Amino acid sequence: MKRLSNVSRYTLIVAAFFLADKVLAFVRTGIISRLYADEVHLLDTFNAANNLPDLLFALISGGALGMAFIPLLTEYLVKQGRDAAWDLFSRVANVGFLATGGLAILIAAFAQPIVDANLGIAPGFGAEQRRLLAELMRLNLIGTVIFSVSGLVMAGLQANQHFTMPAIAPSMYNLGQIFGAIFLTPRYGIHGLVYGVIIGAALHLLVQIPALFKFGFRWVPALDLRDSGLLEALKLFAPRLATMFGVQIIFLARDNLASRLDQVGAVTSLTYGWMIMQVPETLLGTAIATAMLPTLAEFAVRQDWRGFSETIQRALRVLIALTLPIAAVMATTIHPLVRGAFGFDAQITALITWTTRAYLLTLTGYAVHEIAVRAFYARKEPQIPLYSVGIRLLIFFIVCVAGVTFFKDVGAPIIAFAEIALLIEALILFRWLSRRTHEPLRVGGAVVKGFVAAFVGGVLAYLLALYLPGGAILSALVGMTVGGLAALALVWDEAKQVLHL
């Protein structure tokens, strides 16, 4: 039997722990949704309060730095050794922590005006709801400062080809939130949920610390802004920071517009619909892309463009062939599962269901996007994703504003549908990437098989869920299983490539 490649092995490790994380996330969400099933406006407030802290984390130390940082750390490891890599890591982490802390203090000081502003977080909420939102946002910033270190620790370990502890960390974050929901919310109310976020952030960091020392980590208390490595890192980070700012604008705009719909549960349905779509996207797209990035970066450092291209092409074929039928099967069977998982009334359940279906239209786009973006960062071309996110922003706002203006009665699902902009961005990135991989990326066969499997699996899942005797949840699960297996049989040749990435 052919041995698994390193990328395949790391992908399976990451996917397994991501699956555990998603299970815990749904447990957490189910607990919270039942606690506030009769006060959905409080859930809207809690979910909206996460947005600006998430933006700060993404820009300073999370998505902005991690993806751009791994290729640079990989280059240091290959060419200069581990001591030099950890020295660079320390300098970047020091700057990131101080920058995050400073901005967190500033945002906390002006939290209420930021919330109340017409272009702020949720101007459509009532005065009391906005006041609570500002309080929760200030508390959330504590977790963000912790993540400013933890996010970079993940990047440092992944650059060293260690994926286990970074993959476990999100589960620890969910455990902290579950603790907050069960034990702190009865005493502190909605604030207890945020205390759980802070505890989860601390666990997210602490679980990774032992692995750092396993790889010889030594912290360097230095802030020399003239250091050549730090300057090189900042040059790479600048386009990534701008790119992530564009992405986070979409999340801020999403909840801003949702707060104006006069639709209870609009913000929550967007949060939950996004979370549901992210399950297959994380287990496939994020897991494969995360495991691939250090390897792609090493290919780029060594100028091995054939290996670079072949790895990307195999990954894209797997993702396209699998995500198209998964989206179809989930869309046809999701309604009773939403009702059973979250325990909302019929109206909120229907709202979450249709919002989820709108997000599932973009599932394949998100998976392709994960690979394409990391490929450009591995090549140290961070400006390309920056160009593409500008196109995405333009399309998103055109679709979103037009939808909210002319189809306001549809509500939150029309805002989720505007994420079709991401699918268009992914296609553009794929085209640009294909031009840079020295040989065209060929995925036409996977696309055709994926659509055929989506049709067969989706129809079969729908018919079984609709006509199979028994409870709705059981029928939906059977339909999803049978439809999924039928689809898998049709794309098996592509799917099994996940073992040989």
N, C-alpha and C positions, 0 to 999 in steps of 0.2 A: 504493500500500500504506500502511495506517495505521501511523504511527510508534509505536514502543514508548513506553509511559509511563515516567516515571522509576522508579516502583516495579518495573515489569516488567524494565527494564534492570538495575537494581540486583539484583533477584532472580536473574536469569540469571548475573550476575557472581559473586554470592555462591555460588550453587549449583554453578557450575563449579569454583570453588576448594574448596568443601566436598567435591565429588566427588574431587578430587585428594587431599584430606586423608583421606577414607575409604579410598581405595586404599592410601595409605601406612600407614594404621592397620591394614589387614588384612595388609600386608606385614610390619609390625612384629609383629603378633600371631602370624602364621605362623612367623616366625623364633623368637620367644620360646617358642611352644608346642612347637616341635620341639626346642628346647634342653632343655626340661623335661618332655617327653612321658613320661619314666619317673620323674619326680619332681614329680607334679602337686601334692603337698602344699606344695612350695615356691612354686608359682604361687598357690595359695590364700593363702599367707602374704603374698606380694608384693601381691596384689590387695586383701587386707584392710588392708594397711598404708597404702593410699592414702586410706582413708575419712575419717579425722579431718583430715588436711591438706586434703582436698577440701571438707570441711565448713567449715573455717576460711576457705578461699578464697571459697567461695560466700557466706558470711555477711558477710565484711568488705569484699571488693573485687570479687568476681566477680558472681554472679547477684544478690546483694543490692543492690549499688549500681548496676551497669550499667543494668539495665532501668528503674529509677526515676530514674537520673541523666540519661538521654538527653532525656526531655521537659523537664526543667528547663534543661539546657544549650540545647536548642532555643529555649526561651522567651527566654533571655538573648541568643542570637544574633539572634533576630527583633527584640527590643525594645531591647537595649542594645549590641549589637555584639560583635565577636570578642574584643576586649581584655577586656571584662567577663566573657565566657564563660571565657576562659583563666585569669583571676584566680580565678574560682570553682573551676575544675578543679584548679588548683594547691592550693588550700586543702583540698579534699576528698581529693586524692591524698596530701597530707602527713599528714592525720589517718589515712587508711586504711593507709598504709605503717607508721606508728608503732604503730597498734593491732594490725595483723597481726604485726609483729615482736615486740611485747610478749607477745601470746598464744602465738606460736610458741615463744618461750623458756619460757614457763610449761608448755606441753604437753610440750616436750622434757624438762623437769626431772621431770615426773611421768608419763612415757610408760609405764613398766612397770606402775605401779598402775592406770593407765587401761586397759591391755590386759588385766590380770589380773582386774579387777573383774567380778562376776557380770553386771552390765549394761554391761560394757565392749565392746571391739571384737570379740573372738573368744574368749570364755571356754571354749569347747568344745575349743580346740586344746590340745595337750600343752605341758608347761612349756618345752621347748626351742624349740618352734615359736612360743610367745608371746614368748620372749626375743628371737628373731630379728625378730619382728614389730615389737617396740618399737624395735630398732635401725633398721630400715628406715623406720619412721614418723618418727624424728628426722631422718634424712637428707631425707626427702620434704618436710619443713617448709621447707627451704632454697628449694626450688622454689616453694613456696606464697608465701613472702615476695616473691619476684621477680614472681609472678603478681599480687600485690596492687597493683603499679603497672601491669603489662601489661594487666590486665583493664579498668582505668579508661581506659587509653590507647585501647583498642578503642572504648569508649563515647564518648570525646571525638571520635575520628575519624568515627564513625558519625553523631554529632550534626551534624557538618559535611558530611553526605551523601557521605562518602568510605568505600567499603566494600572496596576492593581489598586494601590491606595488612592490615586486620583479618581478612579472609577467608584470606589467605595464612599468617597467623601460626600457625594450628593445624597446618598442614603442616610448618612449621619445628619445631614441638614434636615431631611424629612423627619427623622426621629426626634430631633429637637422641636420641630413644629408640632408633631403629634403630642409630645409631652406638654407643650404649651396649651394645646387645645383641650386636652383631657384634664390636666391638673391646675392650670393657671387661669383659664377662661372662667371657670365657676367663681373664682374669687375676684378677678380683675376685669371681667367682661371682655370686650373686643381688644383691649390693650394686652390681655394675656396671649392673644395670637402673636402679637409683635414680640413679646418677651420670648416666645417660642422660636421666633425667627432669629433672635439674637443668640439664644442657646444653640440653635442649629448651626449658625455661622461659626461659633466657637468650636463646635465638634468637627465641622468641615475642615478647619485648620488643624486641630490637634491630632486627628487621625493620620495626617500626612507627615507630621514632624519626624517620627522615627525613620521613615524611609529616606528622608533628606540626609540624615547622618549615616545611613547605610552606604550612600554614594559619596561619602567624604565631604559633606557640606560644611563650610566654615563661613560664618557671617563676617563681613568686612564693614565696619562702621564708617563708611566713607561717603562723602557728598561732593566729590570733585566733578563739577559740571563740564570741565575741560577734558575729562578722560576720553580717549579716542573711542573705546568700546561703547561707553554711554552715549557719546555723540552719534555713533553709527546706529545704535538702537533707537535714539530719538528720531533720526531721519527716517527709519522704517516705520516708527510708530505714528508719525504725523499723518500720513495718508490713511492708515488704519483707524486712527482716532476720528478723522473726518468721516470715514466710511461708517463707523459705528454710530456716530452722531446722527447721520442720515437715517440709519436703521431705527434708532431709538426715537427719532422724531415721529416715525410711523406709529409706534406704540403710544406715545403721548397724544398724538392727534386722534388715534383710535378712541381712547377713553374720553378725550375732550368732546368729540362729536357724539359719542354714545351718551354722555351726560346731558346732551341737548335733546334727546329723542323723547323725553317724557315717558320712558319705558322702563319700569322697574325690572331689574335683572339684566339690563343691556350690558353693563360693564362686566358683570359676573359671567354672562353667557359667552362673551368674547374671551374672557380669561379661561373658562372651562373648555370651550370649543377648541381654542388654541392648544390647551394641555392635552386633549384627547388626540388631536392630529399629531402632536409631537411624540406620542408613544411609538408608532412605527417609524417616524422620521428619526428619532433618537436611536432606536435599536438598530436601524439599518444605516441611514445616512451619517449621523453623527459618530456612531461607533466605527464604521469603516474609515471615515475621513480622519477621525482622531488617531486611529492606529496607523494610518498611512502617512500623516504629515512628517514625522521624523525621517521615515524612509525616503519620501519624496525629496526632503531637504538634503539628505545624504546623496541621493542620485544627482541633485543639482550641484552640490559641492564638487562631486567627482566628475561632473560633465557627462554622466551616463544618461543621455537623452532617450536612448532606446528603452532602457529599463523604466525610465520615468513615464514614457508614453504607454508602454504595455500595461503598467500597473494601473494607470488612470483608466485605460480603456476597459480592462477587466472589471474594475469597480463600477464604472458607469453602466455596463451591460447588466451586472447584478442588480443594481439599484433601480434601473428603469423597468426591467422585467418583473421585479417584485412589487414595487410601489404602485404601479398602475392597477393591478388586480386587488391589492390590499385596500386602496382607496375605494374601489367600487364595492367590494364586499362589506367594508365597514359602513359605507353610506347607506346601504340597503337594510342593515340590521341594527343600527345604532340606537334607535328610539327607545325600545324597552330596556336596553342596558343603561341608558342615561337615567331613566326613571328609577330603575332599581339601585343604581350606584349612588345617586345623590338625594333621592327622596323629596324632590321638589313637587309642587302641584303641576297639573297638566299644562298650564300656560307657560311656566318657566321651563318645564321639560321640553316642550315643543320648541321654545326659543333656543335652548342650548342645542337641540338636535339639528335644527336648520343652520345654525351658526357653524356647528361642527362640519356639516356637509359642505358648506361654502369653503371652509378651510381645507377640506380633503381634496378639493379641486387642485390645490397647489402642492400636494404632498410630493409628487415626483419632482416638481420644480425645486422644492426645498432640498431634496436629496442630491440632485445634480449640483445645486448651488454649493452644498457643503464641500463637494469634491473640487469643483472648479475654483472656488475662492482659495482653498488651501494650496492648490497647485500653483496659483500665482504667487502666494506668499512663499512657497518653497523656492520659487525662482527669484525671490526678492523683487517682485514687481507689484508692490502694494497699490500703485496708482491705478491699475486696471479695475479692481473691484470698486475703487472710488468713483471712476467714471460711470460704471454700471449702476451704482446705487443712485446716482443723480437721475438716470433714466427711470429707475424704479419709483423714486419719489414723485416725479412728474406724473407718471401714469396712475399711481396710487391716489394722489390728491384729485386728479380729474375724475376718476371712477368713483371715489368716495364722496366727494362733494356733490357730484351729479346724482349719485344714488340717494344720498340723504335729502337732497332737494326735491327730486321727482318721485322717489319711492320711499318716503319717510315712514309710511305705514309698515313697510317690511321690517324696519328696525335694524337690530344688530347684524343679522345675516348679510345685509347689503354692505356693511362696513367690512365684514370678513371677506366678502366676495372681492373687494377692492384689492386684496392680496394677490389677485391674478397678476398684479404688477410684478410680484416676485417670480412667477413662472416665466414671464417675458424676460426679466433680467437674467434668469438662469439660462435661457436659450441664447441670449446674447453672449453671456460669458462662455458658454460651450462653444459657440462659433469662434470667438476670439482665441480660446484655448486651443482649439483644433488647428488654428493657423500657426501656433507657436510650438507645437509638439513634433515638428519636423516630418511627421507622417500624419495624414488626416485621421481623426478618431472616428471609427466606424461602429455605429450603434443602431443602424437601421433595423437589423433583424430583431434586436431586443425590443425595439419600439413596437414593431408589428406583433410579435408574440405577446407583449405586455397588454396591448389593446384587446387582442383576441381573448386572452385569459381574463381580462377585466370584464368583458361582456359575458363570457360563460360563467365565471365565478359569481359575478354580481346578480345575474338572472337566477341562477340556481339558489343562491343564498336568499334572495327576495322571496322566491316561491316557497321555499321551505319555511322561512320565518312567517309567511302569511298563512299557509294552509296546513302546516304540521299540527296535529292535535297536541294539546297540552298548554302549559302556561306560556305567556308571551316571551319571558326571559329565556326559558329553556329552548323554545322554538328558534329564537334569535341566535342563541349560542350554537345550536345544531346547524342552522343555516350558515352561520359564519364559518364553522368548522368544515362542513362538507363543501361549501362554495370555495373556501380557501384551499382545500386539498385538491379540488378539481383544477383550480387555477394553477397551483403549484406544479401539477403534473404537466401542464402545457408549457411551462417555462423552466422545466427542470434542468435542461442543459445550461441555461444561463445561471440559475440559482446555485447550482453546485460549484460554480466558480468562486463562491465566497470562501471555499476551502483552499483555493490556490491563488490568492491575491499576491 
